[in-house]
Amino acid sequence: MTRELKNDVVGSDSILRNDFLYGAARAFFASAWGDWEGEEGRFHGGKDLCEIAPEAPPLAYALAGELWAKLEELNRKTAPCGVYSLAEQAEVADDTKCEIDGEEFGHYLAMQAMGHGVSWFDDHVEFPLEIPRIECSCMTFDEATYK
């Protein structure tokens, strides 16, 4: 099975990197947007915030890039090719004979990095993985990006 480009907003020459960064950026921004909405008295119970939040601003992609870089740094010994090695390890661990969804991988690793309590490993087999801590809240983005 060959990966198909799902999200061409990053402009990378790598499908995995494009999808990972898109998923992570959406997770970072949707989480912050959901917090901001809550502070404004608007709640979206039961809805997927990644589907209803405004488009992620450039800063969300910068955070996703920071996540990518920190994952590579923290996992250097077990993942010599960085996130590409981590994705391969995830594929092998799941033993599904198909490639992982890069957007989903980025989303869940971003959620873990923010400490949200959801994890890639909730629905996938564990493998050695160090997750960085990345701060992201409604204060991370300019209020104008939430509207």
Backbone bond lengths (Angstrom), bond angles and torsions (degrees), N, CA, C in turn:
res aa  C-N    CA-C-N  psi(-1)  N-CA   C-N-CA  omega(-1)  CA-C   N-CA-C  phi
1 M - - - 1.445 - - 1.533 108.46 -
2 T 1.287 117.11 137.74 1.459 122.54 -179.45 1.513 109.71 -109.33
3 R 1.307 115.12 138.45 1.466 119.53 177.15 1.515 109.96 -66.15
4 E 1.318 115.02 141.92 1.456 120.62 173.80 1.522 108.01 -114.94
5 L 1.300 116.22 139.96 1.458 121.65 179.74 1.527 109.46 -65.27
6 K 1.329 115.81 122.13 1.462 121.18 -179.62 1.515 111.83 -100.48
7 N 1.309 116.23 -36.11 1.462 120.72 -171.56 1.512 109.64 -134.35
8 D 1.306 116.89 102.17 1.461 120.77 -175.32 1.527 111.83 -97.51
9 V 1.329 117.57 47.97 1.457 120.15 179.06 1.517 111.88 -96.71
10 V 1.302 117.06 -22.61 1.457 120.88 -175.26 1.521 111.27 -82.25
11 G 1.312 117.24 -36.55 1.458 120.87 179.68 1.511 113.95 81.39
12 S 1.323 117.29 18.56 1.458 121.40 177.62 1.523 109.19 -77.46
13 D 1.319 115.68 157.62 1.461 118.65 175.66 1.534 110.82 -86.84
14 S 1.314 117.14 7.73 1.461 122.80 -179.76 1.525 109.85 -116.57
15 I 1.313 116.38 124.26 1.464 120.75 179.11 1.523 110.09 -64.46
16 L 1.331 117.43 -44.42 1.462 119.86 179.43 1.528 110.14 -59.66
17 R 1.317 117.17 -46.61 1.473 120.64 -178.89 1.531 111.04 -62.97
18 N 1.333 117.91 -44.41 1.466 121.48 176.77 1.521 111.00 -55.29
19 D 1.317 115.85 -53.36 1.460 120.12 -175.49 1.523 111.92 -67.37
20 F 1.331 117.30 -40.57 1.458 121.49 178.61 1.524 110.25 -60.80
21 L 1.325 117.14 -50.29 1.465 121.05 -178.28 1.527 111.68 -63.87
22 Y 1.323 116.70 -38.38 1.463 120.18 177.09 1.527 110.27 -62.56
23 G 1.334 116.94 -49.32 1.469 120.74 -179.24 1.513 112.23 -62.21
24 A 1.326 116.80 -41.68 1.465 120.41 179.12 1.527 111.12 -67.70
25 A 1.323 117.54 -43.44 1.469 121.07 179.74 1.525 110.59 -61.74
26 R 1.331 116.69 -43.61 1.465 120.34 178.34 1.523 110.29 -61.76
27 A 1.337 117.17 -41.30 1.469 120.46 179.82 1.524 110.96 -63.93
28 F 1.337 116.70 -46.98 1.465 119.99 179.32 1.525 110.74 -59.12
29 F 1.329 116.24 -50.08 1.453 119.20 -174.78 1.526 112.17 -71.74
30 A 1.321 118.07 -43.71 1.463 120.27 -178.70 1.524 111.23 -62.46
31 S 1.311 116.81 -36.23 1.457 120.78 177.63 1.533 110.30 -64.03
32 A 1.319 116.56 -47.73 1.465 120.99 179.27 1.523 110.67 -64.85
33 W 1.335 117.13 -42.57 1.455 121.66 179.44 1.533 110.33 -62.10
34 G 1.334 116.65 -42.42 1.464 120.15 178.30 1.518 111.67 -61.43
35 D 1.333 117.00 -40.26 1.473 120.48 176.39 1.525 110.51 -63.09
36 W 1.337 116.71 -44.26 1.465 121.28 -179.90 1.532 110.29 -62.76
37 E 1.310 115.91 -44.31 1.467 120.45 178.70 1.525 110.20 -59.09
38 G 1.335 116.69 -42.41 1.459 120.71 178.52 1.516 112.08 -62.63
39 E 1.319 116.20 -41.57 1.466 119.71 177.85 1.527 111.67 -64.68
40 E 1.336 115.97 -27.34 1.468 121.03 177.99 1.530 111.56 -86.00
41 G 1.337 116.93 2.08 1.467 121.25 178.57 1.515 114.34 83.91
42 R 1.324 116.58 13.41 1.471 120.63 178.83 1.528 107.62 -109.38
43 F 1.305 115.32 124.35 1.463 120.33 -178.29 1.529 109.02 -121.56
44 H 1.295 115.87 145.68 1.465 121.45 -175.53 1.525 109.82 -124.12
45 G 1.317 115.84 48.15 1.459 121.92 -176.58 1.519 113.16 -48.72
46 G 1.314 114.78 131.40 1.457 120.91 176.24 1.517 115.56 80.89
47 K 1.317 117.30 -7.12 1.468 119.79 -179.18 1.527 109.78 -96.97
48 D 1.312 115.96 148.45 1.458 121.87 176.47 1.529 107.85 -78.35
49 L 1.334 115.79 109.99 1.466 119.75 -176.95 1.522 112.32 -60.51
50 C 1.326 117.74 -31.20 1.472 120.20 179.54 1.523 111.24 -64.63
51 E 1.323 116.44 -25.26 1.464 119.91 -179.92 1.525 113.01 -85.96
52 I 1.335 117.32 -25.56 1.468 118.84 -174.38 1.523 114.02 -109.44
53 A 1.314 117.94 -12.67 1.466 120.92 179.29 1.527 110.27 -68.23
54 P 1.329 117.63 153.46 1.475 120.25 173.77 1.533 109.87 -60.31
55 E 1.311 115.41 169.74 1.471 120.15 178.05 1.525 110.36 -58.27
56 A 1.302 115.85 142.49 1.461 120.63 179.30 1.532 109.97 -69.38
57 P 1.323 117.26 133.96 1.466 121.03 178.73 1.532 110.98 -79.43
58 P 1.322 117.22 170.06 1.468 120.90 -179.64 1.534 114.22 -53.60
59 L 1.328 117.15 -35.46 1.465 119.43 -179.83 1.528 111.66 -61.15
60 A 1.327 118.00 -34.11 1.466 121.04 177.94 1.529 110.09 -64.28
61 Y 1.328 116.24 -37.55 1.470 119.83 177.37 1.528 110.57 -70.92
62 A 1.322 117.10 -31.54 1.471 120.17 175.38 1.530 109.67 -65.19
63 L 1.327 117.05 -41.66 1.462 120.39 176.38 1.524 110.85 -63.35
64 A 1.327 116.36 -39.84 1.468 120.25 177.84 1.525 110.28 -63.27
65 G 1.330 117.03 -40.14 1.459 120.88 176.48 1.519 111.75 -65.26
66 E 1.330 116.39 -37.12 1.464 120.83 175.97 1.526 109.97 -63.33
67 L 1.325 116.56 -42.32 1.467 120.73 177.15 1.522 110.35 -59.68
68 W 1.337 116.85 -47.75 1.463 122.03 179.17 1.533 110.10 -54.96
69 A 1.332 116.43 -49.80 1.468 121.66 -177.57 1.525 111.95 -64.89
70 K 1.325 117.25 -43.21 1.463 120.15 -179.30 1.522 111.84 -68.93
71 L 1.328 117.49 -34.60 1.464 120.07 175.30 1.525 110.01 -61.38
72 E 1.334 115.56 -42.73 1.465 119.50 179.48 1.525 111.05 -64.09
73 E 1.320 116.37 -41.74 1.465 120.94 -179.58 1.534 111.45 -65.39
74 L 1.325 116.79 -48.43 1.461 121.45 -176.57 1.527 113.66 -69.03
75 N 1.324 116.69 -28.43 1.461 120.77 -174.08 1.524 113.00 -109.03
76 R 1.314 116.46 19.01 1.464 122.13 -175.37 1.535 112.93 -53.10
77 K 1.327 117.99 -40.73 1.467 121.18 -176.16 1.521 112.31 -70.20
78 T 1.320 117.53 -36.43 1.466 120.33 -176.82 1.530 113.14 -100.03
79 A 1.319 117.04 -11.74 1.468 121.19 -177.62 1.528 108.95 -134.97
80 P 1.342 117.67 78.04 1.466 120.93 -174.23 1.530 114.81 -60.87
81 C 1.309 118.04 -23.82 1.469 120.91 177.79 1.524 110.92 -105.50
82 G 1.320 116.40 27.50 1.454 121.90 174.96 1.514 114.06 64.53
83 V 1.324 115.62 -137.69 1.461 121.22 -175.87 1.529 110.90 -63.57
84 Y 1.322 117.17 -28.06 1.469 119.33 176.45 1.525 109.75 -62.74
85 S 1.326 116.51 -42.03 1.471 120.57 176.76 1.521 110.77 -65.83
86 L 1.326 116.77 -40.19 1.465 120.06 178.87 1.530 110.79 -62.67
87 A 1.315 116.59 -41.62 1.465 120.24 178.21 1.526 110.43 -63.33
88 E 1.313 116.34 -41.25 1.465 119.96 177.75 1.530 110.71 -63.75
89 Q 1.327 116.89 -41.00 1.462 120.46 177.81 1.528 110.72 -63.43
90 A 1.331 116.99 -38.53 1.465 121.03 177.59 1.528 110.14 -63.64
91 E 1.330 116.68 -41.70 1.465 121.10 178.63 1.520 111.04 -63.11
92 V 1.330 116.84 -45.32 1.464 121.67 -179.64 1.527 110.09 -65.24
93 A 1.327 117.17 -43.40 1.464 121.18 -179.48 1.524 111.10 -60.71
94 D 1.330 116.58 -41.73 1.464 120.46 -179.64 1.524 111.89 -73.72
95 D 1.325 116.83 -21.66 1.471 122.63 177.88 1.526 112.42 50.01
96 T 1.334 115.90 42.41 1.465 119.67 -178.85 1.518 112.79 -99.03
97 K 1.304 116.69 -4.48 1.468 122.47 -179.39 1.524 112.56 64.70
98 C 1.326 117.19 17.78 1.462 119.20 175.64 1.524 108.59 -136.49
99 E 1.294 115.37 160.12 1.464 121.07 -177.38 1.517 110.57 -74.40
100 I 1.327 115.20 148.25 1.459 118.92 178.60 1.524 110.17 -72.18
101 D 1.289 115.28 162.51 1.456 122.54 176.18 1.530 107.16 -84.39
102 G 1.314 117.30 110.96 1.460 122.03 -176.78 1.515 113.07 -60.04
103 E 1.323 117.63 -37.24 1.465 121.05 179.44 1.526 110.26 -65.12
104 E 1.304 116.62 -44.36 1.465 121.08 178.79 1.533 110.36 -64.66
105 F 1.332 116.35 -42.25 1.466 121.76 179.35 1.539 109.69 -59.78
106 G 1.318 117.06 -48.72 1.458 121.30 178.36 1.515 112.28 -62.13
107 H 1.326 116.26 -42.36 1.465 121.08 -179.91 1.524 110.80 -58.77
108 Y 1.322 116.29 -52.75 1.462 119.04 -175.08 1.524 113.20 -71.48
109 L 1.319 118.33 -32.74 1.459 118.46 176.53 1.531 110.40 -70.41
110 A 1.332 117.50 -32.93 1.466 120.37 174.60 1.528 110.17 -66.62
111 M 1.313 117.31 -42.49 1.464 120.39 178.58 1.524 110.31 -61.66
112 Q 1.339 117.03 -41.48 1.456 120.29 176.85 1.528 110.59 -63.97
113 A 1.330 116.77 -42.04 1.459 120.99 -178.73 1.529 111.36 -62.37
114 M 1.333 116.93 -31.87 1.462 120.67 178.12 1.524 112.10 -83.17
115 G 1.338 116.97 -9.64 1.455 120.97 179.46 1.515 114.09 78.12
116 H 1.333 116.87 32.79 1.464 120.66 -176.35 1.516 115.10 -79.52
117 G 1.305 118.59 -7.02 1.459 119.95 177.33 1.521 114.85 89.62
118 V 1.322 117.75 -9.26 1.459 119.88 172.36 1.524 107.37 -99.48
119 S 1.314 115.53 153.14 1.451 119.64 -171.85 1.522 111.33 -144.23
120 W 1.310 115.81 152.50 1.459 121.76 171.37 1.526 109.12 -54.02
121 F 1.320 115.44 -35.55 1.458 120.69 -175.45 1.521 113.90 -78.18
122 D 1.315 118.36 -1.56 1.466 120.07 174.13 1.528 110.22 -64.21
123 D 1.329 116.88 -34.59 1.467 121.35 -177.46 1.524 113.18 -122.65
124 H 1.325 117.08 7.40 1.463 120.67 -176.66 1.523 109.79 -136.98
125 V 1.321 115.36 156.56 1.460 122.09 -179.65 1.530 109.29 -70.46
126 E 1.334 115.48 139.45 1.466 120.26 -178.24 1.522 112.31 -72.73
127 F 1.308 114.48 150.79 1.458 124.56 172.70 1.521 105.94 -147.18
128 P 1.336 118.93 163.21 1.472 119.47 -177.99 1.531 111.19 -61.65
129 L 1.334 115.78 124.52 1.458 120.57 -176.80 1.523 109.64 -156.16
130 E 1.300 116.08 124.52 1.458 122.58 173.92 1.528 107.71 -100.23
131 I 1.324 116.26 128.19 1.465 121.73 -178.81 1.531 109.23 -108.19
132 P 1.337 117.78 128.59 1.463 119.64 176.21 1.529 110.26 -74.53
133 R 1.288 116.55 165.21 1.467 121.95 173.42 1.526 107.20 -101.90
134 I 1.324 116.22 124.93 1.466 121.02 178.49 1.524 108.08 -126.99
135 E 1.311 115.35 121.52 1.458 121.22 179.83 1.533 109.91 -75.93
136 C 1.311 114.99 132.42 1.464 120.73 176.35 1.515 107.28 -155.82
137 S 1.318 115.95 123.69 1.462 120.88 179.47 1.523 108.28 -144.38
138 C 1.313 115.31 -176.68 1.466 118.53 179.01 1.525 111.16 -65.40
139 M 1.334 117.19 -16.42 1.465 121.06 178.01 1.538 111.81 -83.71
140 T 1.317 117.93 -9.81 1.459 121.89 -177.61 1.523 112.08 -68.49
141 F 1.326 116.43 -36.01 1.459 121.64 -174.29 1.523 110.73 -109.13
142 D 1.310 115.99 153.33 1.454 121.98 174.56 1.534 108.90 -64.73
143 E 1.307 116.13 139.23 1.453 121.67 -177.62 1.543 112.58 -54.31
144 A 1.311 117.30 -31.78 1.472 120.94 -179.19 1.526 112.23 -63.31
145 T 1.336 118.10 -24.75 1.470 119.93 -179.29 1.523 111.53 -73.23
146 Y 1.323 117.06 -17.94 1.469 120.14 -177.65 1.515 112.95 -84.13
147 K 1.318 117.17 -10.20 1.477 120.07 -174.42 1.501 112.06 -99.24
